[in-house]
Amino acid sequence: MQILVRLTVAARLPGDPPQIARTSVDRNDLFRREPIRPLRLGHVALGCVDVEEAKRFFIEGVGMRLSDYVIGGPFMRFETDHHNIVLLPAPMTLLHHTAWKVRNVDEIGYGGTRMTENHPERHAWGLGRHAASANYFWYLKDPAGAFSEYYYSEMDELADGPYFWDPAPGGEELPVAAWGSPAIEDRPLVPEAMKAPILAESRPSQ
């Protein structure tokens, strides 16, 4: 499997809209009738065989900055989001997950509930909160065999510059999650492609 990375220079995206403070209280607001519409794609996680070589490409070639290492994978960013690309050790190249930013924790819960109410098999892991990035999350299995994540973090909005997430020298690696609901599997975020890899050398010769 190969993943094509195509880079283009485009106009800067507008910033996320500011949160609007409530001026009234209405419990009916909890019963939305519109589906959740993510603000944007926040990050992509890729599985790769040579993590260090791929990290060198994105940092030295593309110009990203390193934010953290978590479970052996570098989290890298362009600006003030904690990460835009994550690289994870894998026996093959694969798309691990895409992450879609929503407006608050309530939208994560509402969106995840809507996604799983008729398809409980879509649930992978959540609700929870990551430690390094402080993102609230809910992971769902997508039809392609990877995962999609609803996420939100006020920490990204508080980051005041491109150096906010630079790791402290000699700092300890943080765990994957600060807290989270029990996962339905021991390893909930292992894509099907990694559970049953199809290796070219295992195919019969023609």
ABEGO torsion letter per residue (X at the ends): XBBBBBBBBBBBBBBBBBBBBBABBBAAAABBABBBBBABBABBBBBBABAAAAAAAAAAAAGBBBABBBGGBBBBBABABABABBBBBBABBBBABBBBBBABAAAAAAAAAAAAAABAAABABOBBBBAAAGBBBBBBBBAAGBBBBBBBBAAAAABAEAAAABBBBGBBBBBABABBBBBABABAABBAAAABBBBAAABBBX
